Amino acid sequence: MEKLISSLFAGYWGKVPDRIELLPASGSARKYYRIWLGAQTYIGAYHKDRVENRLFLDFSAHFRAKGLHVPEVYVVSTDGLVYIQEDLGDTMLLNVVQREKTGDYLNSSVMQLYRKALAELVRFQVLGHNGLDYSNCLPRPVFDKRCIQWDLNYFKYCFLRLTGADFSEEALEDDFERLTACLCTAGTDFFMFRDFQSRNIMVKEGEVWFIDYQGGRRGALQYDVASLLYDAIVAIPEEQRDELLEDYIGYLQAYVSLDSGVFRKMYYPFVLVRLLQAMGAFGLRGLYEKKPHFIASIQPGLKTISSLWENGKLEDDYPEIRRVVERLL
């Protein structure tokens, strides 16, 4: 693979790189390599899934043309399996939070990075959506009823079933139907990142850059904000979540006319479905695959879901979900 990357690099820059180093594995099946030529570095990527690669490359070209903060892709191999892109460094937003968080709260510099991420997210959602071809998106071109049902079933079968929780299947399905019907009333004429969280936001020279957006599709505005502010890895205090949500709505109103009260009412059901989807992942990766980090995330995840009712963010429209979560706690 290093020979392939070196050859691709030399064919584009006319020089053989000084050094190529495999980077530590990420959550995806993609392999990344850092390439050195003098003081300049680049990133080489290999992934055997051509369709997913093509989505990343097409999305990158589209977003770059819109002036959005994504890495530049310089050259792609003829077979579509290898490409070389801009190096955004090693610092994720998560790293900054872990380094600078004081007590339970995010300090002012970290809050400013979150504001930058939300402001750029708005540009992605609105400007990035315009003219974007969604036809090849995986698994579907829009986050619709079927996608919502997949996420809810993920929670039921990969988390609840594995815990052995006592629940009423009919009552739970009634909750799922109400939640799905609510979410399906949201507009979907925006780009939805789908996995917008602190590991997929890079920080370079004080600015934020986005990666891993190939799973994106058309969707509602609220989902990505919920993903970031209710990130399973970063526990943001409720008052700071509220403050950042207000900032996001302000940024959004510069591009879209909306009723902020209606937006907030729809926002928390999206928070709920995002958290339930995360619990499915904790069940699969933790309870089934026995990975300690995911097992350790289960109790905090349940507490966060329960807090939506405790803090008055959700009315009692989903009583079986609430009952089983509080029982497990």
Buried (B, 14 or more C-beta within 10 A) or exposed (E): EBEBBBEBBEEEBEEEBEEBEEEEEEEEEBBBBBBBBEEEBBBBBBBEBEEBBBBBBBBBEBBBEBEBBBBEBBBBBEEBBBBBBBBBBEBBBBBBBEEEBEEEEBEEEBBEBBBBBBBBBBBBBBBBBEEBEBEEBEEEBBBBEEBBEEBBEBBBEBBBEBBEBEBEEEBBEBBBEBBBEBBEEBEBBBBBBBBBBBBBBBBBEEEBBBBBBBBBBBBBBBBBBBBBBBBBBBBBEEEBBBBBBEBBBBBBEEEBEEEBEEBBBBBBBBBBBBBBBBBBBBBBBBBEEEBEEBBEBBEEBBBBBBBBBEEEBBEEBBBBBBBBBBEBE
